[in-house]
Amino acid sequence: MADKAFNRFRNDFFDFFVKEFPTWATWMGIHTYDGRLTRYDEATVKARNRWVKSMLKRAGRFDLRKLDGDDKVDANYVVGHLKFWDMFERRFPAHKREPSMYVSDILFGLYVLIERDFAPKDKRGRSLLKRMRQVPGRLRDAMANLDNPPKEFTESAILEAQGAQGFLKTTARKFISSIRGKKFAKLREDLHGATDRAEKAFERFIMFLREDLLPRSKGKFAVGKQMFNSALKHHHHVDVDADTLLRLGREHHRQIKKDLRAVARKISRTKPWERIIDELKQDHPSNARLVDFYAKEMKRARDFVRKNKLVTFPRRERLRVVETPDFAKPIIPYAAYLSPAPFEDKKEGIFWVTKVARGTPRAKAKEQLEGHPKAGIAVTALHEGYPGHHLQLSIASYHPDKMRHMMHTSVFAEGWALYCEEMMWEQGFYRDLRSRLLQLKDALWRACRVIVDVSLHTGKMTFDQAVKFLVKEAKLEEVNAITEVRRYCQTPTQPMSYLLGKKLILELLEDYKERAGDKFRLRKFHNELLAHGTIPVKYVRELMGL
């Protein structure tokens, strides 16, 4: 039976989040505040942080020992979330050091209204107009707030803001024009006018970033070992620290290299694995066919999972494969997945595939396309789609506990998707040794991510050293390695999630097998594992009785 006091706390927490972060709410399928963008003016930020402290104080009155099941999990998770929020904001206030935050909130707030057809176009258009009119003010707040961010953050924001220009000129204009009919002429006119003003606001913001903020961007991106460990403990709820992670990354780095050499010998007795990888990179889809190639492999992965009954599919699940929008290309070098809205009936995920941008120099374009070898796209498709992110998050979207849709850990999400890469090889989805070699190469990349993540944020590695390390050890193309490291700098503890999460899930699988004995069924394990949302593996273990 749910604890009434904790239920009130849970509802207050949820309602506050929806109101304070309207862009997030729209993505979740809650449309109460579709006409608002998140506010980051100084007064609002201070009030928000006071609320966090008050909720922490309120949470301290709960006796967690008296809670059980989902209530206990939610309580532990939300308290950890609030503690980490409070610690991180005091040390690294995002509104002062993360210029990309403003760009992302604006662009995703506009993009979701255009891309998701949860309501008629004219209704979404009116919400779009309200948000578009707020863009100049939000960017003025950014220019007033930002103070000495890391150089790498400002450089990323410049690229993202340039992408915003393309989004406003093309994607937004195309949507506005698609609202047809004489009765919507005034709405179209107002939207075009608001978009004009938003474009000019972004022009001013880009000039500010380049000429004002960049020269005084002297801050450090590294959060330090103490804060890194706090993120592991309070955000991800894992019982490891930075030093343990670094050892884990190095151990797997060595072992995966051995596995790569063994598979390479089966493909060729004379060629090292690095040379075989280089040759495989030359066989890639054309830029024009890239999205279609991924879509075909997504369907093949879906059909395989269904036929082999590896996971029970949720109802009304759908995945749409589209080109990565311009504003996201600077931070998404290959592909990315956007989950379905849990509070909407239509459970549609979106898979972005990053095509080479028009005007990219030939050498860089070639290098970027080499990141999409045909033999490796099957692995990406299963990781991002079936049974990876899309299937897992589609199942999670049906969880009845609304708190499960607010907070999640990448350790579970990325760990599951990486686990699926190996599991689908074992189940026979891809049998070509060339695909296996590329899958192991990507596993090596995930081990390198652990090393880079810890090393960047504990001061053991510079930005340039991290790029060189990924090019040399993970065999990434330099242009894509730069994009990757930019993201790692801004997301401490996310890059390490893949390898650590897979390790924790495999440990859980072994314990589950031991308990089930002869009655073990892989689909039953997967169904039970995915039934609890995208929460820390330690709490999944508790809820599974392990």
C-alpha positions as CSV (number, residue, x, y, z in Angstrom):
1,M,0.0,0.0,0.0
2,A,1.4,3.4,-1.0
3,D,2.4,5.7,1.8
4,K,0.1,8.8,1.7
5,A,2.7,11.3,2.9
6,F,5.2,10.1,0.4
7,N,2.5,10.1,-2.4
8,R,1.9,13.8,-1.7
9,F,5.6,14.4,-1.8
10,R,5.9,12.5,-5.1
11,N,3.0,14.5,-6.6
12,D,4.4,17.9,-5.5
13,F,7.8,16.9,-7.0
14,F,6.3,15.9,-10.3
15,D,4.0,18.9,-10.6
16,F,6.9,21.3,-9.9
17,F,9.0,19.7,-12.5
18,V,6.3,19.9,-15.2
19,K,5.8,23.6,-14.5
20,E,9.5,24.6,-14.2
21,F,10.6,22.6,-17.2
22,P,7.9,22.9,-19.9
23,T,10.1,21.8,-22.7
24,W,10.7,18.5,-20.8
25,A,7.0,18.2,-20.1
26,T,6.1,18.5,-23.8
27,W,8.6,15.8,-24.7
28,M,7.0,13.6,-22.0
29,G,3.6,14.2,-23.6
30,I,2.2,16.6,-21.0
31,H,0.8,19.6,-22.9
32,T,-0.3,21.9,-20.1
33,Y,2.6,24.3,-20.7
34,D,3.3,23.9,-24.4
35,G,3.3,27.7,-24.8
36,R,6.2,28.2,-22.4
37,L,10.0,27.8,-22.5
38,T,12.1,27.1,-19.4
39,R,13.1,30.3,-17.6
40,Y,16.6,30.8,-16.5
41,D,16.6,34.4,-15.2
42,E,18.4,34.9,-12.0
43,A,15.3,35.2,-9.8
44,T,13.8,32.0,-11.2
45,V,17.0,30.0,-10.8
46,K,17.3,31.1,-7.1
47,A,13.7,30.2,-6.4
48,R,14.2,26.8,-8.1
49,N,17.3,26.1,-6.0
50,R,15.4,27.1,-2.8
51,W,12.7,24.7,-3.7
52,V,15.3,21.9,-4.1
53,K,16.6,22.6,-0.6
54,S,13.0,22.7,0.9
55,M,12.2,19.3,-0.8
56,L,15.4,17.8,0.6
57,K,14.4,19.0,4.0
58,R,11.0,17.5,3.6
59,A,12.4,14.2,2.3
60,G,14.5,14.0,5.4
61,R,11.3,13.5,7.5
62,F,10.6,10.2,5.8
63,D,11.6,6.9,7.4
64,L,12.8,5.1,4.3
65,R,12.8,1.8,6.2
66,K,9.0,2.0,6.5
67,L,8.6,2.3,2.7
68,D,8.6,-0.7,0.5
69,G,8.6,-1.8,-3.2
70,D,8.2,1.0,-5.7
71,D,7.8,3.7,-3.0
72,K,11.1,2.8,-1.5
73,V,12.8,2.9,-4.9
74,D,11.3,6.2,-5.8
75,A,12.2,7.7,-2.4
76,N,15.9,6.6,-2.6
77,Y,16.1,7.8,-6.2
78,V,14.5,11.2,-5.7
79,V,16.5,12.0,-2.6
80,G,19.7,11.1,-4.5
81,H,18.6,13.3,-7.4
82,L,17.9,16.3,-5.1
83,K,21.2,15.9,-3.3
84,F,23.2,15.8,-6.5
85,W,21.2,18.7,-8.0
86,D,21.9,20.8,-4.9
87,M,25.7,19.9,-4.8
88,F,26.2,20.4,-8.5
89,E,24.3,23.7,-8.7
90,R,26.3,25.1,-5.8
91,R,29.7,24.2,-7.5
92,F,28.8,24.4,-11.2
93,P,25.7,26.6,-11.7
94,A,24.4,25.6,-15.2
95,H,22.9,28.9,-16.1
96,K,26.3,30.6,-15.7
97,R,28.5,28.0,-17.4
98,E,26.5,26.1,-20.0
99,P,25.6,28.2,-23.0
100,S,24.3,25.2,-24.9
101,M,21.6,24.7,-22.3
102,Y,19.8,27.8,-23.5
103,V,20.1,26.7,-27.2
104,S,18.9,23.2,-26.5
105,D,15.9,24.2,-24.5
106,I,14.8,26.6,-27.2
107,L,15.4,24.3,-30.1
108,F,14.0,21.1,-28.6
109,G,11.0,23.1,-27.3
110,L,10.3,24.2,-30.8
111,Y,11.2,21.0,-32.5
112,V,8.9,18.8,-30.5
113,L,5.9,20.9,-31.4
114,I,6.8,20.5,-35.1
115,E,7.9,16.9,-35.2
116,R,5.3,15.2,-33.0
117,D,1.7,15.2,-34.4
118,F,0.0,14.9,-31.0
119,A,-2.5,17.7,-32.0
120,P,-3.7,19.5,-35.2
121,K,-1.1,21.6,-36.8
122,D,-2.9,24.9,-36.1
123,K,-3.0,24.1,-32.3
124,R,0.6,23.2,-32.3
125,G,1.3,26.3,-34.4
126,R,-0.3,28.5,-31.7
127,S,2.0,26.9,-29.0
128,L,4.9,27.3,-31.4
129,L,4.1,31.0,-31.8
130,K,4.1,31.5,-28.0
131,R,7.4,29.8,-27.6
132,M,8.9,31.5,-30.6
133,R,8.0,34.9,-29.1
134,Q,9.9,34.0,-26.0
135,V,13.2,33.2,-27.8
136,P,14.7,36.8,-27.8
137,G,14.0,37.1,-24.0
138,R,15.5,33.7,-23.2
139,L,18.7,34.6,-25.2
140,R,18.9,37.9,-23.4
141,D,18.8,36.0,-20.1
142,A,21.6,33.8,-21.4
143,M,23.8,36.8,-22.3
144,A,23.2,38.3,-18.8
145,N,23.9,35.1,-16.9
146,L,26.8,33.4,-18.7
147,D,30.1,34.0,-16.9
148,N,33.4,32.4,-17.5
149,P,32.3,29.0,-19.0
150,P,34.8,26.5,-20.3
151,K,36.1,27.3,-23.8
152,E,34.9,24.0,-25.0
153,F,31.3,24.7,-23.9
154,T,31.3,28.1,-25.7
155,E,32.7,26.5,-28.9
156,S,30.0,23.8,-28.8
157,A,27.3,26.5,-28.3
158,I,28.5,28.4,-31.3
159,L,28.1,25.3,-33.5
160,E,24.6,24.6,-32.0
161,A,23.4,28.1,-32.4
162,Q,24.5,28.1,-36.0
163,G,22.5,24.9,-36.4
164,A,19.6,26.8,-34.8
165,Q,19.8,29.3,-37.7
166,G,19.3,26.5,-40.2
167,F,16.4,25.1,-38.2
168,L,14.6,28.4,-38.1
169,K,15.2,29.1,-41.8
170,T,14.2,25.6,-43.0
171,T,12.4,23.3,-40.7
172,A,10.4,25.9,-38.8
173,R,9.4,27.8,-42.1
174,K,8.4,24.6,-43.8
175,F,6.1,23.7,-40.9
176,I,4.6,27.2,-40.8
177,S,3.8,27.0,-44.5
178,S,2.2,23.6,-44.0
179,I,-0.6,25.1,-41.8
180,R,-2.9,25.6,-44.8
181,G,-6.2,27.4,-45.2
182,K,-7.3,31.0,-45.3
183,K,-8.5,31.0,-41.7
184,F,-4.9,30.4,-40.6
185,A,-3.4,33.2,-42.6
186,K,-3.0,35.4,-39.6
187,L,-1.4,32.6,-37.6
188,R,1.1,32.0,-40.4
189,E,1.9,35.7,-40.7
190,D,2.5,36.0,-36.9
191,L,4.6,32.8,-36.9
192,H,6.8,34.1,-39.8
193,G,7.2,37.4,-37.9
194,A,8.1,35.7,-34.7
195,T,10.6,33.5,-36.5
196,D,12.2,36.5,-38.1
197,R,12.7,38.0,-34.6
198,A,14.0,34.7,-33.3
199,E,16.5,34.5,-36.2
200,K,17.8,38.0,-35.4
201,A,18.0,37.1,-31.7
202,F,20.2,34.1,-32.6
203,E,22.4,36.3,-34.8
204,R,23.0,38.6,-31.8
205,F,23.6,35.6,-29.6
206,I,26.2,34.0,-31.9
207,M,28.0,37.4,-32.1
208,F,27.9,37.5,-28.3
209,L,29.3,34.0,-28.0
210,R,32.1,34.6,-30.6
211,E,33.2,38.2,-29.7
212,D,32.3,38.6,-26.0
213,L,32.0,35.2,-24.3
214,L,34.6,33.1,-26.1
215,P,37.6,35.4,-25.2
216,R,36.6,35.3,-21.5
217,S,35.7,31.6,-21.5
218,K,38.5,30.5,-19.1
219,G,36.6,28.0,-16.9
220,K,37.5,24.4,-16.5
221,F,35.2,21.6,-17.8
222,A,36.6,19.0,-15.4
223,V,34.3,18.6,-12.4
224,G,36.9,16.9,-10.3
225,K,37.1,13.5,-8.6
226,Q,34.9,14.4,-5.7
227,M,32.0,15.6,-7.8
228,F,32.5,12.8,-10.3
229,N,32.2,10.3,-7.4
230,S,29.1,12.2,-6.1
231,A,27.4,11.7,-9.5
232,L,28.2,8.0,-9.4
233,K,26.7,7.7,-5.9
234,H,23.7,10.0,-5.9
235,H,22.7,10.2,-9.6
236,H,23.5,6.7,-10.9
237,H,23.4,4.9,-7.5
238,V,26.3,2.7,-8.2
239,D,28.9,1.4,-5.7
240,V,32.0,2.3,-7.6
241,D,34.3,5.3,-7.7
242,A,36.4,7.0,-10.3
243,D,39.5,4.9,-9.6
244,T,37.6,1.6,-9.8
245,L,36.0,2.8,-13.1
246,L,39.4,3.6,-14.6
247,R,40.7,0.2,-13.7
248,L,37.5,-1.4,-15.2
249,G,38.0,0.6,-18.4
250,R,41.6,-0.4,-18.8
251,E,41.0,-4.1,-18.1
252,H,38.3,-4.2,-20.8
253,H,40.4,-2.2,-23.2
254,R,43.1,-4.9,-23.0
255,Q,40.7,-7.8,-23.2
256,I,38.7,-6.4,-26.1
257,K,41.9,-5.8,-28.1
258,K,42.7,-9.5,-27.6
259,D,39.2,-10.5,-28.9
260,L,39.7,-8.2,-31.9
261,R,42.9,-9.9,-32.8
262,A,41.3,-13.3,-32.5
263,V,38.4,-12.4,-34.8
264,A,40.7,-10.7,-37.3
265,R,42.8,-13.9,-37.6
266,K,39.6,-15.7,-38.7
267,I,38.9,-13.1,-41.4
268,S,42.5,-12.8,-42.6
269,R,45.8,-14.5,-41.6
270,T,47.9,-11.5,-42.7
271,K,45.9,-8.4,-42.0
272,P,45.7,-6.8,-38.5
273,W,42.3,-5.9,-37.2
274,E,43.0,-2.2,-37.6
275,R,43.6,-2.6,-41.4
276,I,40.5,-4.7,-41.8
277,I,38.4,-2.0,-40.0
278,D,39.9,0.6,-42.3
279,E,38.9,-1.5,-45.3
280,L,35.4,-2.0,-44.0
281,K,34.9,1.7,-43.6
282,Q,35.3,2.2,-47.3
283,D,32.1,0.2,-47.9
284,H,29.4,2.5,-46.7
285,P,26.0,3.7,-48.0
286,S,26.0,6.9,-50.1
287,N,24.9,10.1,-48.2
288,A,21.6,10.0,-50.2
289,R,20.9,6.4,-49.1
290,L,22.1,6.6,-45.5
291,V,18.8,7.0,-43.8
292,D,17.0,4.3,-45.9
293,F,19.8,1.9,-45.2
294,Y,19.4,2.4,-41.4
295,A,15.6,2.0,-41.7
296,K,16.0,-1.3,-43.5
297,E,18.3,-2.7,-40.8
298,M,15.9,-1.4,-38.1
299,K,13.1,-3.4,-39.6
300,R,15.3,-6.5,-39.9
301,A,16.3,-6.2,-36.2
302,R,12.6,-5.8,-35.2
303,D,11.5,-8.8,-37.1
304,F,14.3,-11.0,-35.6
305,V,13.5,-10.0,-32.0
306,R,9.8,-10.8,-32.6
307,K,10.4,-14.1,-34.4
308,N,12.8,-15.3,-31.8
309,K,10.7,-14.1,-28.9
310,L,13.5,-12.3,-27.1
311,V,11.3,-9.6,-25.6
312,T,7.5,-9.1,-25.4
313,F,6.6,-6.0,-27.5
314,P,4.4,-3.3,-26.0
315,R,1.3,-2.2,-27.8
316,R,1.3,0.7,-30.2
317,E,5.1,0.8,-30.5
318,R,6.5,2.6,-33.5
319,L,9.9,3.8,-34.6
320,R,10.5,6.5,-37.3
321,V,13.9,6.8,-38.9
322,V,14.7,10.4,-40.1
323,E,17.7,12.6,-40.8
324,T,19.2,14.4,-37.8
325,P,18.0,18.0,-37.8
326,D,20.6,20.6,-38.6
327,F,20.6,22.1,-35.0
328,A,21.7,18.7,-33.5
329,K,24.3,17.7,-36.1
330,P,27.2,19.4,-34.3
331,I,26.7,17.2,-31.3
332,I,25.4,14.0,-33.0
333,P,28.2,12.7,-35.3
334,Y,26.6,9.3,-36.2
335,A,23.0,8.7,-34.9
336,A,20.8,9.2,-31.9
337,Y,17.5,8.1,-30.5
338,L,14.6,10.1,-29.0
339,S,12.2,8.1,-26.9
340,P,8.4,8.1,-27.2
341,A,6.3,10.3,-24.9
342,P,5.0,8.2,-22.0
343,F,2.0,10.5,-21.4
344,E,0.7,10.2,-25.0
345,D,-1.3,7.4,-26.5
346,K,0.9,7.2,-29.5
347,K,4.2,5.6,-28.6
348,E,6.5,6.7,-31.4
349,G,10.3,6.9,-31.1
350,I,12.5,8.9,-33.5
351,F,15.8,7.7,-34.7
352,W,18.1,10.4,-36.1
353,V,20.7,9.5,-38.7
354,T,23.4,12.2,-39.3
355,K,24.0,12.8,-42.9
356,V,26.9,14.8,-44.2
357,A,25.9,18.5,-44.2
358,R,25.7,20.3,-47.5
359,G,28.9,22.2,-48.2
360,T,31.1,20.0,-46.1
361,P,34.6,19.7,-47.7
362,R,35.1,16.5,-49.6
363,A,37.8,15.0,-47.4
364,K,35.7,15.6,-44.2
365,A,32.6,14.3,-45.9
366,K,34.4,11.1,-46.8
367,E,35.7,10.8,-43.3
368,Q,32.3,11.2,-41.8
369,L,30.6,8.6,-44.0
370,E,33.3,6.2,-43.1
371,G,31.8,6.2,-39.7
372,H,28.8,4.3,-41.2
373,P,30.3,1.1,-42.6
374,K,27.6,-1.2,-44.0
375,A,28.8,-4.2,-41.9
376,G,28.3,-2.2,-38.7
377,I,24.9,-0.6,-39.3
378,A,23.2,-3.8,-38.1
379,V,24.9,-3.4,-34.7
380,T,23.8,0.3,-34.5
381,A,20.3,-0.6,-35.5
382,L,19.9,-3.2,-32.7
383,H,21.6,-0.9,-30.2
384,E,19.4,2.1,-30.9
385,G,16.2,0.3,-32.0
386,Y,15.4,-3.4,-31.4
387,P,15.9,-4.7,-28.8
388,G,18.0,-1.7,-27.6
389,H,16.9,1.8,-26.7
390,H,13.6,2.1,-28.5
391,L,12.2,-1.2,-27.3
392,Q,13.4,-0.7,-23.8
393,L,12.1,2.9,-23.5
394,S,8.8,2.0,-25.2
395,I,8.2,-0.6,-22.6
396,A,9.3,1.9,-19.9
397,S,6.8,4.4,-21.2
398,Y,3.9,2.2,-20.0
399,H,5.1,2.1,-16.4
400,P,2.2,3.4,-14.2
401,D,4.5,5.2,-11.7
402,K,4.9,8.8,-13.1
403,M,8.2,9.3,-11.2
404,R,9.8,6.6,-13.4
405,H,9.4,9.0,-16.3
406,M,11.1,11.9,-14.6
407,M,14.4,10.5,-13.6
408,H,16.5,7.8,-15.2
409,T,20.0,6.7,-15.3
410,S,22.1,6.2,-18.5
411,V,23.8,3.3,-16.7
412,F,20.7,1.2,-17.2
413,A,19.7,2.6,-20.7
414,E,23.2,2.5,-22.2
415,G,24.1,-0.7,-20.4
416,W,21.0,-2.5,-21.8
417,A,21.8,-1.4,-25.3
418,L,25.4,-2.5,-25.1
419,Y,24.3,-5.8,-23.5
420,C,22.0,-6.2,-26.5
421,E,24.9,-6.0,-29.0
422,E,26.6,-9.1,-27.5
423,M,23.3,-10.9,-26.8
424,M,22.1,-10.4,-30.5
425,W,25.4,-11.9,-31.7
426,E,24.9,-14.9,-29.5
427,Q,21.4,-15.3,-30.7
428,G,22.5,-15.2,-34.4
429,F,21.1,-11.9,-35.6
430,Y,24.4,-11.0,-37.3
431,R,26.7,-13.9,-38.3
432,D,29.2,-12.1,-40.5
433,L,32.6,-11.9,-38.8
434,R,33.1,-8.5,-40.3
435,S,30.1,-7.2,-38.3
436,R,31.4,-9.0,-35.3
437,L,34.7,-7.2,-35.7
438,L,33.0,-3.9,-35.9
439,Q,30.9,-4.7,-32.9
440,L,34.0,-5.4,-30.9
441,K,35.6,-2.2,-32.3
442,D,32.6,-0.4,-30.8
443,A,33.0,-2.3,-27.6
444,L,36.6,-1.1,-27.5
445,W,35.3,2.5,-28.0
446,R,33.0,2.1,-25.0
447,A,36.0,0.9,-22.9
448,C,37.8,4.0,-24.2
449,R,34.9,6.1,-23.1
450,V,35.3,5.0,-19.5
451,I,39.0,5.9,-19.6
452,V,38.3,9.3,-21.2
453,D,35.3,10.2,-19.1
454,V,37.2,9.6,-15.8
455,S,40.5,11.1,-17.1
456,L,38.9,14.3,-18.5
457,H,37.0,15.1,-15.3
458,T,39.7,14.2,-12.9
459,G,42.3,16.3,-14.7
460,K,44.3,13.4,-16.1
461,M,43.6,14.2,-19.8
462,T,43.2,17.3,-21.8
463,F,40.7,17.8,-24.6
464,D,43.3,17.3,-27.3
465,Q,44.7,14.3,-25.6
466,A,41.2,12.7,-25.4
467,V,40.7,13.3,-29.2
468,K,44.0,11.7,-30.0
469,F,43.3,8.8,-27.7
470,L,40.0,8.1,-29.4
471,V,41.5,8.3,-32.8
472,K,44.4,6.0,-31.9
473,E,42.7,3.5,-29.6
474,A,39.0,3.5,-30.6
475,K,39.8,4.1,-34.3
476,L,37.3,7.0,-34.6
477,E,37.6,9.5,-37.4
478,E,39.2,12.7,-36.1
479,V,36.1,14.9,-37.0
480,N,33.8,12.5,-35.1
481,A,36.3,12.2,-32.2
482,I,36.2,15.9,-31.7
483,T,32.4,15.9,-31.6
484,E,32.4,13.1,-29.1
485,V,34.9,14.7,-26.7
486,R,32.9,18.0,-26.8
487,R,29.9,16.0,-25.5
488,Y,32.0,14.1,-22.9
489,C,33.2,17.4,-21.5
490,Q,29.6,18.5,-20.9
491,T,28.2,15.2,-19.6
492,P,30.4,13.7,-16.8
493,T,29.6,10.1,-16.0
494,Q,27.4,9.6,-19.1
495,P,30.2,8.2,-21.3
496,M,31.2,5.5,-18.7
497,S,27.5,4.3,-18.5
498,Y,27.7,1.8,-21.4
499,L,30.4,-0.5,-20.1
500,L,29.4,-0.3,-16.4
501,G,25.7,-0.8,-17.2
502,K,26.4,-3.9,-19.3
503,K,28.6,-5.3,-16.5
504,L,25.9,-4.8,-13.9
505,I,23.2,-6.4,-16.2
506,L,25.4,-9.4,-16.9
507,E,25.9,-9.9,-13.1
508,L,22.2,-9.7,-12.6
509,L,21.6,-12.3,-15.4
510,E,24.0,-14.8,-13.8
511,D,22.2,-14.5,-10.4
512,Y,18.8,-14.8,-12.2
513,K,20.0,-17.9,-14.0
514,E,21.2,-19.5,-10.8
515,R,17.9,-18.9,-9.1
516,A,15.8,-20.1,-12.1
517,G,17.8,-23.2,-12.8
518,D,16.2,-25.4,-15.5
519,K,13.3,-23.0,-15.7
520,F,15.4,-20.2,-17.1
521,R,14.0,-18.5,-20.2
522,L,15.8,-15.5,-21.7
523,R,12.6,-13.7,-22.7
524,K,11.3,-14.0,-19.2
525,F,14.5,-12.5,-17.8
526,H,14.3,-9.6,-20.3
527,N,10.7,-8.9,-19.6
528,E,11.3,-8.8,-15.8
529,L,14.4,-6.7,-16.3
530,L,12.6,-4.1,-18.4
531,A,9.4,-3.9,-16.4
532,H,10.6,-1.3,-13.9
533,G,11.6,1.7,-16.0
534,T,15.1,3.1,-16.6
535,I,16.2,3.1,-13.0
536,P,19.5,2.1,-11.3
537,V,20.3,-1.6,-11.7
538,K,20.6,-2.0,-7.9
539,Y,16.9,-1.1,-7.6
540,V,15.9,-3.3,-10.5
541,R,17.7,-6.1,-8.6
542,E,15.7,-5.4,-5.4
543,L,12.4,-5.3,-7.3
544,M,13.3,-8.6,-9.0
545,G,14.0,-10.2,-5.6
546,L,17.7,-10.7,-6.3
